[in-house]
Amino acid sequence: MERGRISNNIRKLRFFRDEMTQQQLAEKVGVTRQTIIAMEQDKYSPSLELAFRIAHVFGVPLEEIFSYHPEDAQT
Amino acid sequence: MSFQEKNIVASLSAFTTILFVYLLRVLQMIQTESFNATNLFRLWGIIALLAIVGTILLTIFTHIAGGIVHKIRTNEDPQIEDIQDERDQIIDLKGTRVAYTFSSIGVALSMLTFVFGQSPLMMFGSLIFFGILSQIVADVWRLTLYRRGF
């Protein structure tokens, strides 16, 4: 089965939260800044728990941050 | 470069050097016809010691050098992010799986030396070779995953 692509708009949400830095978000959700960078560049799809923690920080539902594209198979 | 990536680079440098030293010593032994059990097992001891001490020293050196470069480039105190989050753990596990697969193939190939009538020394020699090589392959794979994403 081919895996789809998961994209996110963390960068945009950080911008609208008074330009929250990657480091600040990383500290709030308990990961390293590199993981936030990897997620923003669509190089890493977070676990469900981390996705919920990010949604909790921004105060929005999960589907407002992450979207799934089954047609774009990952290489 | 993150804390974990620096650790991998240090490990990769240490094990590449160790592999080079190991191959050089084995070739020297074969050339001087001193490839015997005593010398080979002594080399095993040296290699094991080098792997532990070399990796520790190189890791310390890498972090100090990285900190100095960071301070010069940004004029900020370097921050050590020594936490291992879920992404680091997944990459570590994927690397371990590659190392395990590679060393299993190495063990099978080493056993094959018996089939071709080689001495047990050759088998032991190739065992440690594949052991070091599997560590290098795993480190390269971990670095690839950090850079390319997954």
Backbone of each chain as ProteinMPNN parsed JSONL, in Angstrom:
{"seq_chain_A": "MERGRISNNIRKLRFFRDEMTQQQLAEKVGVTRQTIIAMEQDKYSPSLELAFRIAHVFGVPLEEIFSYHPEDAQT", "coords_chain_A": {"N_chain_A": [[0.849, -1.199, 0.0], [0.568, 2.178, -0.887], [1.912, 5.014, 0.778], [0.324, 7.997, 1.783], [0.715, 11.609, 1.748], [1.443, 13.75, 4.48], [0.664, 16.957, 5.28], [1.265, 20.19, 6.851], [0.339, 23.226, 8.611], [1.985, 24.528, 10.445], [3.93, 26.501, 10.464], [2.527, 28.779, 9.581], [0.631, 29.024, 11.632], [2.319, 29.54, 13.779], [3.231, 32.03, 13.03], [0.929, 33.601, 13.257], [0.67, 33.545, 15.974], [1.947, 35.681, 17.367], [4.477, 35.55, 16.113], [5.687, 33.18, 17.146], [8.559, 31.432, 18.148], [10.434, 28.675, 16.705], [11.847, 27.344, 18.647], [10.444, 28.048, 20.973], [7.983, 26.78, 20.52], [8.873, 24.163, 20.365], [9.758, 23.725, 23.002], [7.354, 23.953, 24.347], [5.916, 21.718, 23.47], [7.601, 19.669, 24.015], [9.726, 18.613, 22.402], [12.69, 18.548, 20.25], [14.113, 21.475, 18.613], [14.882, 20.815, 16.072], [13.118, 18.823, 15.326], [10.738, 20.228, 15.046], [11.478, 21.838, 12.882], [11.843, 19.823, 10.947], [9.213, 18.902, 10.75], [7.872, 21.164, 9.769], [9.005, 21.32, 7.27], [7.837, 19.192, 6.073], [9.201, 16.807, 6.418], [8.924, 15.036, 8.375], [6.445, 13.152, 9.917], [4.494, 13.662, 12.693], [3.864, 11.783, 15.783], [0.616, 10.674, 16.916], [0.128, 11.593, 19.474], [1.955, 13.735, 19.764], [0.979, 15.366, 17.753], [-1.516, 16.05, 18.827], [-0.643, 17.47, 21.05], [0.53, 19.692, 19.836], [-1.694, 20.804, 18.609], [-3.101, 21.468, 20.891], [-1.482, 23.471, 21.993], [-1.788, 25.514, 20.103], [-4.466, 25.813, 20.281], [-6.417, 24.875, 18.523], [-8.447, 22.645, 16.444], [-7.253, 19.37, 15.467], [-7.4, 18.817, 12.702], [-7.172, 21.275, 11.597], [-4.585, 21.876, 11.563], [-3.111, 19.715, 10.516], [-3.139, 17.992, 7.379], [-4.2, 15.364, 5.243], [-2.982, 13.827, 2.326], [-3.875, 11.55, 0.268], [-3.411, 11.041, -2.393], [-0.873, 11.912, -3.045], [1.713, 10.082, -3.129], [4.348, 9.026, -0.975], [7.885, 9.199, -1.587]], "CA_chain_A": [[0.0, 0.0, 0.0], [1.36, 3.412, -0.936], [1.601, 5.957, 1.848], [0.041, 9.36, 1.339], [1.575, 12.657, 2.329], [0.803, 14.565, 5.525], [1.229, 18.312, 5.314], [0.795, 20.947, 8.022], [0.543, 24.685, 8.521], [2.556, 24.958, 11.733], [4.644, 27.766, 10.228], [1.52, 29.842, 9.517], [0.056, 29.179, 12.969], [3.327, 30.211, 14.625], [3.255, 33.433, 12.599], [-0.231, 34.286, 13.825], [0.809, 33.556, 17.433], [3.006, 36.671, 17.66], [5.767, 35.038, 15.619], [6.262, 32.218, 18.1], [9.751, 30.824, 17.531], [10.452, 27.202, 16.663], [12.351, 26.908, 19.946], [9.357, 28.179, 21.959], [7.011, 25.71, 20.268], [9.536, 22.898, 20.727], [9.756, 23.611, 24.463], [5.962, 23.77, 24.812], [5.414, 20.362, 23.155], [8.563, 18.682, 24.525], [10.613, 18.003, 21.408], [13.796, 19.442, 19.899], [13.813, 22.434, 17.539], [15.092, 20.117, 14.788], [11.889, 18.083, 14.995], [9.786, 21.235, 14.551], [11.955, 22.196, 11.534], [11.549, 18.681, 10.063], [7.761, 18.86, 10.515], [7.5, 22.296, 8.907], [9.465, 21.024, 5.912], [7.174, 17.934, 5.693], [10.165, 15.709, 6.416], [8.584, 14.133, 9.469], [5.049, 13.156, 10.358], [4.562, 13.394, 14.143], [2.958, 10.782, 16.36], [-0.71, 11.232, 17.218], [0.237, 12.317, 20.752], [2.622, 15.017, 19.518], [0.054, 16.179, 16.953], [-2.517, 16.596, 19.757], [0.012, 18.473, 21.897], [0.69, 20.896, 19.009], [-3.045, 21.375, 18.471], [-3.451, 22.04, 22.194], [-0.724, 24.728, 22.145], [-2.397, 26.539, 19.241], [-5.884, 25.92, 20.619], [-7.253, 24.6, 17.338], [-8.593, 21.198, 16.229], [-6.141, 18.703, 14.768], [-7.524, 18.901, 11.234], [-6.829, 22.627, 11.149], [-3.124, 21.931, 11.461], [-2.595, 18.657, 9.63], [-4.036, 17.476, 6.341], [-3.69, 14.138, 4.629], [-3.153, 13.806, 0.869], [-3.619, 10.155, -0.137], [-3.011, 10.961, -3.819], [0.568, 12.199, -3.159], [2.474, 8.995, -2.503], [5.699, 9.402, -0.548], [8.954, 8.45, -2.26]], "C_chain_A": [[0.884, 1.249, 0.0], [0.92, 4.37, 0.161], [1.34, 7.335, 1.249], [0.979, 10.353, 2.0], [0.784, 13.436, 3.382], [1.468, 15.938, 5.519], [0.667, 19.056, 6.532], [1.008, 22.439, 7.802], [1.028, 25.251, 9.857], [3.226, 26.327, 11.581], [3.664, 28.954, 10.276], [0.923, 30.107, 10.905], [1.037, 29.857, 13.932], [3.347, 31.707, 14.325], [2.106, 34.209, 13.241], [-0.252, 34.264, 15.36], [1.983, 34.469, 17.803], [4.393, 36.164, 17.274], [6.444, 34.135, 16.652], [7.452, 31.532, 17.432], [9.633, 29.294, 17.546], [10.895, 26.658, 18.013], [11.246, 26.958, 21.002], [8.335, 27.057, 21.788], [7.603, 24.362, 20.695], [9.494, 22.674, 22.239], [8.349, 23.328, 24.989], [5.48, 22.325, 24.576], [6.419, 19.264, 23.528], [9.348, 17.926, 23.475], [11.772, 18.964, 21.12], [13.368, 20.382, 18.765], [13.945, 21.769, 16.163], [13.842, 19.345, 14.36], [10.821, 19.038, 14.461], [10.17, 21.63, 13.115], [11.587, 21.083, 10.549], [10.057, 18.606, 9.747], [7.335, 19.969, 9.561], [7.916, 22.066, 7.45], [8.847, 19.732, 5.359], [8.151, 16.764, 5.588], [9.891, 14.715, 7.538], [7.119, 14.285, 9.83], [5.017, 12.781, 11.831], [3.627, 12.272, 14.572], [1.635, 11.475, 16.675], [-0.649, 12.08, 18.492], [0.866, 13.702, 20.551], [1.71, 15.948, 18.711], [-1.005, 16.826, 17.855], [-1.91, 17.684, 20.646], [0.172, 19.789, 21.129], [-0.667, 21.598, 18.864], [-3.473, 22.068, 19.762], [-2.749, 23.389, 22.403], [-1.375, 25.84, 21.328], [-3.891, 26.731, 19.529], [-6.814, 25.739, 19.432], [-7.419, 23.092, 17.183], [-7.462, 20.643, 15.338], [-6.181, 18.919, 13.254], [-7.262, 20.307, 10.694], [-5.32, 22.785, 10.976], [-2.612, 20.932, 10.424], [-3.632, 18.277, 8.583], [-3.358, 16.302, 5.629], [-3.993, 14.144, 3.138], [-2.849, 12.397, 0.354], [-3.111, 10.027, -1.58], [-1.511, 11.202, -4.015], [1.374, 11.131, -2.436], [3.869, 9.473, -2.157], [6.725, 8.57, -1.294], [9.857, 7.784, -1.24]], "O_chain_A": [[1.825, 1.358, 0.786], [-0.269, 4.521, 0.441], [2.037, 7.778, 0.336], [1.91, 9.98, 2.715], [-0.394, 13.739, 3.192], [2.675, 16.06, 5.727], [-0.29, 18.602, 7.16], [1.76, 22.853, 6.92], [0.56, 26.286, 10.33], [3.107, 27.193, 12.448], [3.926, 29.976, 10.911], [0.734, 31.257, 11.302], [0.637, 30.646, 14.788], [3.462, 32.538, 15.225], [2.289, 35.333, 13.709], [-1.108, 34.902, 15.973], [2.91, 34.039, 18.49], [5.358, 36.331, 18.02], [7.617, 34.31, 16.982], [7.361, 31.103, 16.281], [8.845, 28.716, 18.294], [10.386, 25.636, 18.475], [11.115, 26.047, 21.82], [7.878, 26.46, 22.763], [6.925, 23.536, 21.305], [9.227, 21.564, 22.699], [8.168, 22.571, 25.942], [4.729, 21.778, 25.384], [6.131, 18.077, 23.377], [9.61, 16.733, 23.63], [11.829, 20.06, 21.678], [12.396, 20.12, 18.056], [13.227, 22.106, 15.222], [13.551, 19.233, 13.169], [10.087, 18.698, 13.534], [9.308, 21.742, 12.244], [11.084, 21.351, 9.457], [9.672, 18.287, 8.622], [6.534, 19.743, 8.653], [7.269, 22.55, 6.522], [9.27, 19.233, 4.316], [7.963, 15.852, 4.784], [10.549, 13.68, 7.636], [6.618, 15.393, 10.022], [5.465, 11.694, 12.196], [2.728, 11.868, 13.835], [1.551, 12.703, 16.697], [-1.279, 13.134, 18.585], [0.386, 14.702, 21.086], [1.67, 17.155, 18.95], [-1.35, 17.994, 17.678], [-2.559, 18.683, 20.958], [-0.022, 20.868, 21.689], [-0.767, 22.819, 18.982], [-4.12, 23.115, 19.735], [-3.346, 24.331, 22.924], [-1.502, 26.971, 21.797], [-4.498, 27.698, 19.071], [-7.866, 26.373, 19.349], [-6.622, 22.329, 17.73], [-6.825, 21.37, 14.576], [-5.159, 19.165, 12.613], [-7.145, 20.504, 9.484], [-4.85, 23.716, 10.322], [-1.789, 21.266, 9.571], [-4.832, 18.244, 8.853], [-2.141, 16.261, 5.447], [-5.118, 14.43, 2.727], [-1.701, 12.084, 0.041], [-2.469, 9.041, -1.94], [-0.933, 10.764, -5.009], [1.679, 11.274, -1.252], [4.499, 10.213, -2.913], [6.493, 7.401, -1.601], [10.816, 7.107, -1.613]]}, "seq_chain_B": "MSFQEKNIVASLSAFTTILFVYLLRVLQMIQTESFNATNLFRLWGIIALLAIVGTILLTIFTHIAGGIVHKIRTNEDPQIEDIQDERDQIIDLKGTRVAYTFSSIGVALSMLTFVFGQSPLMMFGSLIFFGILSQIVADVWRLTLYRRGF", "coords_chain_B": {"N_chain_B": [[23.504, 21.723, 12.932], [22.142, 19.105, 14.838], [22.246, 17.985, 18.331], [22.095, 15.186, 18.448], [22.828, 14.498, 15.831], [25.464, 15.363, 15.797], [26.562, 13.554, 17.594], [26.295, 11.224, 16.091], [27.955, 11.777, 13.917], [30.402, 11.888, 15.243], [30.596, 9.234, 16.151], [30.586, 7.93, 13.695], [32.984, 8.9, 12.542], [34.819, 7.857, 14.375], [34.442, 5.052, 14.123], [35.012, 4.664, 11.413], [37.714, 5.311, 11.312], [38.657, 3.322, 13.018], [38.024, 1.023, 11.552], [39.719, 1.373, 9.379], [42.24, 1.266, 10.657], [42.098, -1.339, 11.634], [41.924, -2.929, 9.244], [44.364, -2.255, 8.104], [46.192, -3.264, 9.996], [45.579, -6.003, 9.917], [46.269, -6.606, 7.266], [48.999, -6.062, 7.4], [49.75, -8.071, 9.163], [49.195, -10.336, 7.636], [51.002, -9.98, 5.554], [53.464, -10.11, 6.9], [53.367, -12.642, 7.738], [52.347, -13.169, 10.282], [49.822, -13.686, 11.073], [48.127, -14.891, 13.352], [46.339, -16.623, 16.044], [46.891, -15.42, 18.566], [47.843, -12.817, 17.919], [45.651, -11.836, 16.466], [43.517, -11.891, 18.326], [44.536, -10.163, 20.194], [44.47, -7.865, 18.727], [41.695, -7.616, 18.513], [41.085, -6.897, 21.154], [42.377, -4.412, 21.306], [40.936, -3.015, 19.374], [38.352, -3.014, 20.486], [38.78, -1.476, 22.766], [39.638, 0.904, 21.592], [37.299, 1.591, 20.243], [35.536, 2.238, 22.325], [36.895, 4.238, 23.921], [37.741, 6.006, 21.875], [35.286, 6.825, 20.68], [34.056, 8.173, 22.807], [35.918, 10.268, 23.341], [35.968, 11.559, 20.832], [33.315, 12.393, 20.658], [33.146, 14.255, 22.753], [35.043, 16.115, 21.817], [33.834, 16.889, 19.374], [31.512, 18.213, 20.283], [32.618, 20.321, 21.743], [34.104, 21.674, 19.751], [31.985, 22.25, 18.001], [30.476, 23.972, 19.628], [32.251, 26.134, 19.916], [32.456, 27.036, 17.248], [29.772, 27.74, 16.835], [29.521, 29.856, 18.662], [31.332, 31.701, 17.589], [30.164, 32.198, 15.072], [27.506, 33.093, 15.598], [27.604, 34.578, 17.907], [26.282, 33.789, 20.182], [25.576, 31.979, 23.195], [26.176, 28.491, 23.067], [23.478, 26.132, 22.911], [22.689, 23.169, 24.539], [20.901, 20.589, 23.353], [20.152, 18.009, 24.672], [18.071, 16.238, 24.844], [16.23, 13.35, 23.892], [13.953, 13.072, 21.538], [10.788, 11.826, 20.115], [11.271, 11.59, 17.343], [14.06, 11.326, 17.188], [14.324, 8.918, 18.536], [12.978, 7.139, 16.826], [14.589, 7.296, 14.546], [16.953, 6.324, 15.616], [16.188, 3.699, 16.207], [15.608, 2.757, 13.62], [18.159, 2.868, 12.528], [19.456, 0.999, 14.168], [18.117, -1.301, 13.385], [19.025, -1.556, 10.748], [21.744, -1.956, 11.267], [21.586, -4.39, 12.631], [20.537, -6.102, 10.661], [22.576, -5.928, 8.75], [24.793, -6.875, 10.183], [23.932, -9.465, 10.641], [23.927, -10.533, 8.064], [26.636, -10.309, 7.667], [27.611, -12.155, 9.575], [26.634, -14.528, 8.486], [28.04, -14.544, 6.037], [30.613, -14.693, 7.039], [30.573, -17.232, 8.157], [30.437, -18.645, 5.855], [33.037, -18.716, 5.0], [34.128, -21.007, 6.028], [33.033, -22.917, 4.395], [34.445, -22.553, 2.089], [36.828, -23.601, 2.811], [38.503, -22.073, 4.444], [40.538, -20.928, 7.245], [39.586, -20.996, 10.797], [40.44, -18.603, 11.878], [40.208, -16.747, 9.842], [37.48, -16.585, 9.721], [36.868, -15.439, 12.236], [38.236, -13.058, 11.925], [36.809, -11.85, 9.806], [34.369, -11.592, 11.041], [34.637, -9.531, 12.972], [35.235, -7.497, 11.241], [32.821, -7.199, 9.766], [31.224, -6.503, 11.883], [32.163, -3.939, 12.661], [31.734, -2.626, 10.261], [28.948, -2.765, 10.028], [28.159, -1.017, 12.005], [29.078, 1.377, 10.927], [27.54, 1.545, 8.584], [25.001, 1.746, 9.742], [25.209, 4.219, 11.061], [25.577, 5.933, 8.878], [23.114, 5.577, 7.655], [21.408, 6.599, 9.64], [22.199, 9.296, 9.641], [21.436, 9.951, 7.039], [18.652, 9.707, 7.266], [18.13, 11.784, 9.065], [18.825, 13.965, 7.469], [17.387, 13.675, 5.01], [14.814, 13.112, 5.814], [11.787, 11.294, 6.717]], "CA_chain_B": [[23.519, 20.284, 13.203], [21.607, 18.87, 16.177], [23.067, 17.242, 19.298], [22.125, 13.768, 18.053], [23.596, 14.379, 14.587], [26.883, 15.49, 16.16], [26.95, 12.264, 18.185], [26.414, 10.241, 15.01], [29.163, 12.127, 13.159], [31.541, 11.465, 16.068], [30.634, 7.769, 16.103], [30.955, 7.551, 12.315], [34.412, 9.183, 12.377], [35.576, 6.912, 15.203], [34.386, 3.693, 13.578], [35.702, 4.64, 10.118], [39.146, 5.254, 11.646], [38.92, 1.995, 13.596], [37.997, 0.051, 10.442], [40.942, 1.603, 8.613], [43.343, 0.734, 11.476], [41.922, -2.795, 11.687], [42.302, -3.506, 7.952], [45.804, -2.028, 7.936], [46.909, -4.194, 10.876], [45.378, -7.372, 9.41], [47.09, -6.737, 6.05], [50.395, -6.139, 7.854], [49.942, -9.414, 9.751], [49.227, -11.318, 6.547], [52.258, -9.781, 4.805], [54.61, -10.563, 7.697], [53.03, -14.024, 8.127], [52.105, -13.255, 11.732], [48.364, -13.734, 11.244], [47.789, -16.042, 14.198], [45.264, -16.381, 17.025], [47.341, -14.473, 19.606], [47.872, -11.445, 17.372], [44.303, -11.411, 16.062], [42.697, -11.598, 19.506], [45.093, -8.944, 20.796], [43.913, -6.774, 17.906], [40.297, -7.489, 18.935], [41.095, -6.128, 22.404], [42.733, -3.013, 20.998], [39.814, -2.427, 18.624], [37.241, -2.786, 21.433], [39.187, -0.344, 23.608], [39.619, 2.095, 20.718], [35.897, 1.925, 19.942], [34.924, 2.892, 23.491], [37.602, 5.484, 24.265], [37.718, 6.885, 20.701], [33.953, 7.421, 20.499], [33.827, 9.141, 23.9], [36.772, 11.445, 23.121], [35.522, 12.28, 19.623], [32.03, 13.041, 20.961], [33.461, 15.453, 23.542], [35.716, 17.06, 20.922], [32.849, 17.404, 18.403], [30.625, 19.179, 20.934], [33.399, 21.525, 22.074], [34.374, 22.366, 18.48], [30.698, 22.765, 17.53], [30.133, 25.101, 20.497], [33.137, 27.264, 19.572], [32.032, 27.524, 15.922], [28.471, 28.39, 17.034], [29.757, 31.127, 19.366], [31.984, 32.621, 16.645], [29.248, 32.554, 13.974], [26.277, 33.779, 16.017], [27.875, 35.315, 19.14], [25.348, 33.339, 21.22], [26.06, 30.793, 23.903], [25.579, 27.287, 22.488], [22.508, 25.416, 23.753], [22.804, 21.713, 24.366], [19.59, 19.938, 23.352], [20.499, 16.604, 24.822], [16.9, 15.37, 25.014], [15.985, 12.503, 22.734], [12.502, 13.052, 21.353], [10.268, 10.659, 19.382], [11.919, 11.477, 16.029], [15.399, 10.787, 17.436], [14.189, 7.505, 18.916], [12.616, 6.365, 15.627], [15.79, 7.235, 13.691], [17.885, 5.431, 16.292], [15.698, 2.327, 16.02], [15.783, 2.391, 12.211], [19.593, 2.623, 12.363], [19.756, -0.265, 14.842], [17.59, -2.378, 12.532], [19.957, -1.695, 9.623], [22.969, -2.555, 11.82], [21.278, -5.78, 12.949], [20.425, -6.823, 9.383], [23.89, -5.96, 8.11], [25.694, -7.765, 10.926], [23.453, -10.837, 10.421], [24.466, -10.935, 6.756], [28.082, -10.448, 7.905], [27.848, -13.429, 10.278], [26.396, -15.598, 7.494], [29.166, -14.533, 5.093], [31.796, -15.17, 7.774], [30.447, -18.696, 8.265], [30.682, -19.191, 4.507], [34.481, -18.913, 4.789], [34.392, -22.428, 6.321], [32.631, -23.703, 3.207], [35.527, -22.446, 1.105], [38.028, -24.216, 3.364], [39.381, -21.112, 5.125], [40.786, -21.238, 8.661], [38.694, -20.284, 11.728], [40.947, -17.236, 12.073], [39.613, -15.918, 8.784], [36.083, -16.374, 10.123], [36.865, -14.467, 13.334], [38.679, -11.789, 11.342], [35.729, -11.217, 9.042], [33.275, -11.27, 11.99], [34.85, -8.182, 13.536], [35.151, -6.568, 10.104], [31.409, -6.911, 9.495], [30.686, -5.826, 13.069], [32.497, -2.506, 12.556], [31.087, -2.114, 9.047], [27.51, -2.603, 10.273], [28.01, 0.217, 12.79], [29.268, 2.502, 9.996], [26.35, 1.601, 7.707], [23.882, 2.239, 10.555], [25.416, 5.657, 11.289], [25.314, 6.62, 7.598], [21.657, 5.524, 7.454], [20.795, 7.548, 10.59], [22.459, 10.656, 9.136], [20.583, 10.116, 5.844], [17.27, 9.943, 7.723], [18.074, 13.14, 9.637], [18.925, 14.964, 6.394], [16.365, 13.499, 3.982], [13.489, 12.979, 6.413], [11.145, 9.993, 6.444]], "C_chain_B": [[23.09, 20.029, 14.644], [22.585, 18.063, 17.046], [23.219, 15.785, 18.866], [22.962, 13.566, 16.791], [25.096, 14.47, 14.874], [27.394, 14.184, 16.764], [27.179, 11.214, 17.097], [27.68, 10.499, 14.195], [30.411, 11.68, 13.925], [31.706, 9.949, 16.017], [31.105, 7.285, 14.733], [32.455, 7.76, 12.081], [35.249, 8.16, 13.144], [35.609, 5.528, 14.558], [35.043, 3.576, 12.2], [37.217, 4.545, 10.344], [39.517, 3.863, 12.157], [38.956, 0.928, 12.493], [39.283, 0.144, 9.619], [42.147, 1.003, 9.352], [43.306, -0.796, 11.48], [42.397, -3.456, 10.388], [43.809, -3.396, 7.717], [46.611, -3.046, 8.744], [46.781, -5.634, 10.374], [46.239, -7.597, 8.158], [48.573, -6.855, 6.406], [50.707, -7.533, 8.402], [50.059, -10.472, 8.668], [50.557, -11.216, 5.779], [53.468, -10.322, 5.567], [54.411, -11.987, 8.217], [52.887, -14.196, 9.641], [50.607, -13.231, 12.038], [48.012, -14.991, 12.03], [46.789, -15.62, 15.277], [45.671, -15.328, 18.066], [47.271, -13.04, 19.108], [46.472, -10.947, 17.028], [43.451, -11.048, 17.28], [43.231, -10.387, 20.277], [44.537, -7.72, 20.05], [42.441, -6.532, 18.254], [40.211, -6.619, 20.183], [41.374, -4.661, 22.157], [41.566, -2.31, 20.316], [38.648, -2.092, 19.563], [37.529, -1.566, 22.303], [39.137, 0.962, 22.824], [38.194, 2.553, 20.449], [35.271, 2.697, 21.097], [35.567, 4.26, 23.747], [37.519, 6.494, 23.108], [36.377, 7.58, 20.522], [33.678, 8.475, 21.565], [34.625, 10.429, 23.639], [36.308, 12.263, 21.919], [34.198, 13.006, 19.856], [32.277, 14.337, 21.739], [34.074, 16.532, 22.642], [34.722, 17.704, 19.939], [31.96, 18.468, 19.035], [31.358, 20.471, 21.312], [33.645, 22.349, 20.809], [33.097, 23.002, 17.931], [30.263, 23.994, 18.306], [30.95, 26.337, 20.164], [32.713, 27.888, 18.24], [30.709, 28.285, 16.035], [28.642, 29.765, 17.668], [30.37, 32.156, 18.406], [30.982, 33.122, 15.594], [28.075, 33.407, 14.436], [26.457, 34.682, 17.234], [26.853, 34.999, 20.238], [25.946, 32.131, 21.924], [25.391, 29.545, 23.316], [24.62, 26.601, 23.461], [22.639, 23.92, 23.476], [21.418, 21.089, 24.49], [19.815, 18.438, 23.463], [19.285, 15.725, 25.121], [16.731, 14.554, 23.736], [14.474, 12.409, 22.565], [12.091, 11.873, 20.465], [10.942, 10.468, 18.022], [13.323, 10.873, 16.174], [15.327, 9.289, 17.738], [13.857, 6.632, 17.711], [13.842, 6.196, 14.727], [16.811, 6.275, 14.295], [17.482, 3.971, 16.078], [15.877, 1.856, 14.577], [17.256, 2.072, 11.929], [19.999, 1.292, 12.974], [19.284, -1.454, 14.006], [18.516, -2.643, 11.355], [21.243, -2.387, 10.097], [22.763, -4.046, 12.09], [21.219, -6.622, 11.671], [21.81, -7.008, 8.768], [24.836, -6.911, 8.848], [25.25, -9.223, 10.792], [23.98, -11.379, 9.101], [25.976, -11.185, 6.895], [28.424, -11.764, 8.581], [27.683, -14.594, 9.305], [27.568, -15.69, 6.511], [30.447, -15.051, 5.756], [31.772, -16.693, 7.902], [30.755, -19.37, 6.932], [32.176, -19.442, 4.259], [34.883, -20.362, 5.097], [34.107, -23.295, 5.106], [33.766, -23.695, 2.176], [36.88, -22.887, 1.689], [39.002, -23.252, 4.029], [39.531, -21.492, 6.604], [39.788, -20.507, 9.559], [39.144, -18.844, 11.983], [40.345, -16.265, 11.069], [38.163, -15.585, 9.145], [36.012, -15.314, 11.232], [37.268, -13.077, 12.828], [37.568, -11.077, 10.599], [34.539, -10.861, 9.937], [33.425, -9.854, 12.522], [34.79, -7.127, 12.438], [33.692, -6.187, 9.844], [30.733, -6.216, 10.682], [30.921, -4.326, 12.995], [31.757, -1.885, 11.37], [29.586, -1.867, 9.274], [27.237, -1.334, 11.078], [28.128, 1.444, 11.879], [28.035, 2.668, 9.108], [25.153, 2.169, 8.477], [23.997, 3.743, 10.788], [25.131, 6.463, 10.023], [23.803, 6.68, 7.359], [20.941, 6.511, 8.383], [20.981, 8.99, 10.096], [21.587, 10.955, 7.919], [19.149, 10.436, 6.259], [17.121, 11.332, 8.338], [18.038, 14.192, 8.531], [17.742, 14.901, 5.436], [14.95, 13.53, 4.552], [12.912, 11.617, 6.081], [9.673, 10.051, 6.745]], "O_chain_B": [[23.606, 20.657, 15.568], [23.594, 17.542, 16.569], [24.312, 15.221, 18.908], [23.712, 12.596, 16.683], [25.897, 13.751, 14.277], [28.515, 13.759, 16.485], [28.12, 10.424, 17.164], [28.391, 9.564, 13.827], [31.358, 11.161, 13.334], [32.816, 9.442, 15.858], [31.911, 6.36, 14.626], [33.12, 6.905, 11.496], [36.254, 7.659, 12.639], [36.667, 4.906, 14.456], [35.57, 2.519, 11.852], [37.911, 3.796, 9.656], [40.547, 3.302, 11.784], [39.811, 0.043, 12.503], [39.856, -0.868, 9.217], [42.972, 0.317, 8.748], [44.336, -1.458, 11.347], [43.169, -4.415, 10.416], [44.442, -4.318, 7.202], [47.583, -3.617, 8.25], [47.748, -6.394, 10.4], [46.862, -8.648, 8.01], [49.309, -7.637, 5.803], [51.771, -8.097, 8.147], [50.888, -11.379, 8.747], [51.152, -12.227, 5.406], [54.376, -10.91, 4.98], [55.192, -12.474, 9.034], [53.255, -15.228, 10.202], [50.184, -12.813, 13.116], [47.647, -16.018, 11.457], [46.441, -14.447, 15.41], [44.878, -14.449, 18.403], [46.719, -12.162, 19.772], [46.141, -9.785, 17.266], [42.752, -10.035, 17.278], [42.469, -9.676, 20.932], [44.189, -6.702, 20.648], [41.989, -5.387, 18.288], [39.376, -5.719, 20.268], [40.715, -3.781, 22.71], [41.244, -1.164, 20.631], [38.036, -1.03, 19.454], [36.653, -0.736, 22.548], [38.663, 1.985, 23.317], [37.91, 3.751, 20.429], [34.566, 3.684, 20.886], [34.891, 5.288, 23.784], [37.261, 7.678, 23.325], [36.326, 8.779, 20.247], [33.136, 9.54, 21.27], [34.082, 11.531, 23.706], [36.259, 13.492, 21.971], [33.978, 14.095, 19.325], [31.699, 15.378, 21.43], [33.683, 17.698, 22.692], [34.766, 18.912, 19.705], [31.679, 19.496, 18.42], [30.802, 21.565, 21.216], [33.426, 23.56, 20.792], [33.111, 24.139, 17.459], [29.743, 24.948, 17.728], [30.424, 27.45, 20.129], [32.622, 29.109, 18.117], [30.535, 29.337, 15.42], [27.988, 30.727, 17.263], [29.984, 33.325, 18.406], [30.952, 34.308, 15.266], [27.685, 34.347, 13.744], [25.566, 35.466, 17.56], [26.589, 35.827, 21.11], [26.713, 31.365, 21.341], [24.181, 29.537, 23.092], [24.893, 26.495, 24.657], [22.691, 23.482, 22.327], [20.831, 21.057, 25.571], [19.687, 17.697, 22.488], [19.436, 14.599, 25.594], [17.051, 15.016, 22.641], [13.795, 11.747, 23.35], [12.917, 11.033, 20.106], [11.163, 9.337, 17.589], [13.722, 10.017, 15.385], [16.149, 8.502, 17.267], [14.379, 5.526, 17.577], [14.105, 5.108, 14.213], [17.454, 5.509, 13.578], [18.325, 3.118, 15.804], [16.248, 0.709, 14.332], [17.569, 1.137, 11.192], [20.782, 0.544, 12.389], [19.96, -2.479, 13.928], [18.769, -3.794, 10.998], [21.765, -3.279, 9.429], [23.643, -4.863, 11.818], [21.782, -7.716, 11.611], [22.168, -8.099, 8.324], [25.586, -7.66, 8.222], [26.086, -10.126, 10.824], [24.423, -12.525, 9.017], [26.519, -12.132, 6.326], [29.4, -12.42, 8.218], [28.486, -15.527, 9.296], [28.031, -16.785, 6.193], [31.251, -15.745, 5.134], [32.801, -17.358, 7.775], [31.256, -20.493, 6.879], [32.544, -20.267, 3.422], [35.835, -20.888, 4.521], [34.816, -24.258, 4.818], [34.011, -24.686, 1.49], [37.935, -22.584, 1.132], [40.185, -23.56, 4.167], [38.746, -22.276, 7.138], [39.201, -19.509, 9.141], [38.322, -17.973, 12.269], [40.018, -15.124, 11.396], [37.683, -14.476, 8.912], [35.189, -14.401, 11.168], [36.713, -12.061, 13.248], [37.392, -9.865, 10.731], [33.786, -9.937, 9.629], [32.473, -9.075, 12.527], [34.35, -6.002, 12.671], [33.363, -5.008, 9.718], [29.792, -5.442, 10.506], [30.009, -3.533, 13.231], [31.228, -0.777, 11.458], [29.028, -0.89, 8.777], [26.229, -0.659, 10.871], [27.39, 2.418, 12.029], [27.547, 3.78, 8.905], [24.386, 2.969, 7.942], [23.0, 4.462, 10.721], [24.525, 7.533, 10.079], [23.276, 7.702, 6.917], [19.989, 7.177, 7.975], [20.049, 9.794, 10.127], [21.064, 12.06, 7.776], [18.509, 11.317, 5.686], [16.095, 11.985, 8.151], [17.317, 15.185, 8.632], [17.161, 15.928, 5.086], [14.004, 13.921, 3.868], [13.467, 10.874, 5.271], [8.969, 9.056, 6.577]]}, "name": "protein", "num_of_chains": 2, "seq": "MERGRISNNIRKLRFFRDEMTQQQLAEKVGVTRQTIIAMEQDKYSPSLELAFRIAHVFGVPLEEIFSYHPEDAQTMSFQEKNIVASLSAFTTILFVYLLRVLQMIQTESFNATNLFRLWGIIALLAIVGTILLTIFTHIAGGIVHKIRTNEDPQIEDIQDERDQIIDLKGTRVAYTFSSIGVALSMLTFVFGQSPLMMFGSLIFFGILSQIVADVWRLTLYRRGF"}
